[in-house]
Amino acid sequence: DAGVTQSPTHLIKTRGQQVTLRCSPKSGHDTVSWYQQALGQGPQFIFQYYEEEERQRGNFPDRFSGHQFPNYSSELNVNALLLGDSALYLCASSFGHEVGNEQFFGPGTRLTVL
Amino acid sequence: QQQVKQSPQSLIVQKGGISIINCAYENTAFDYFPWYQQFPGKGPALLIAIRPDVSEKKEGRFTISFNKSAKQFSLHIMDSQPGDSATYFCAAESSNDYKLSFGAGTTVTVRA
């Protein structure tokens, strides 16, 4: 089992551009959550996908959007990039979306906005 | 607004010593309190978790103490080892919205 995988590992973009990050959940998992982790900070919840729908959303603007595919993989899209979007973006998967279901995190995608 | 406040920001402990990390929360709807361990270049990994109906949970050298009335919980790492050097995050989640809220993290360094 490869666990949660994310691509790409690193990405450099310029302000105003758009970016797409990808996540493949752990085998058997159907729920994917995305987090933004700024340097030296804890992860901040962006949103969660279950059954191909956004179920919960954190305090992030509409520039952040996502998608879940029938195979449970997911994408995070960020439009009109700002310097402040530079961070490590983490994907986590779980089986179901009840409280207490262990979330398994991928290694993250390091996004740098210049 | 950070819903879970974590302290200290960093700590150094000698091998064999005890590391203690504290967290506090305000949202009484939180009903699941996990701790995550993160190594450089890796994503966080679940270490141990507790529900508010128990005051303590122990797994190996790691213990969570939970004080519901004070809205505080802490992680104790006993017999700290160099391999425990990592960043530790407390977190909290509510059955109302299933959003996991993390503390700012504590970097633990264990000196051999």
Interface residues (C-beta under 8 A of the other chain):
Chain A: V4 S33 Y35 G40 Q41 G42 P43 Q44 F45 Q48 R55 Q56 G58 L90 A92 H97 E98 V99 G100 E102 Q103 F104 F105 G106 P107 G108
Chain B: Q2 V4 Q6 D31 Y32 Y36 G41 K42 G43 P44 A45 L46 A49 R51 F89 A91 E93 S94 S95 D97 Y98 K99 L100 S101 F102 G103 A104 G105
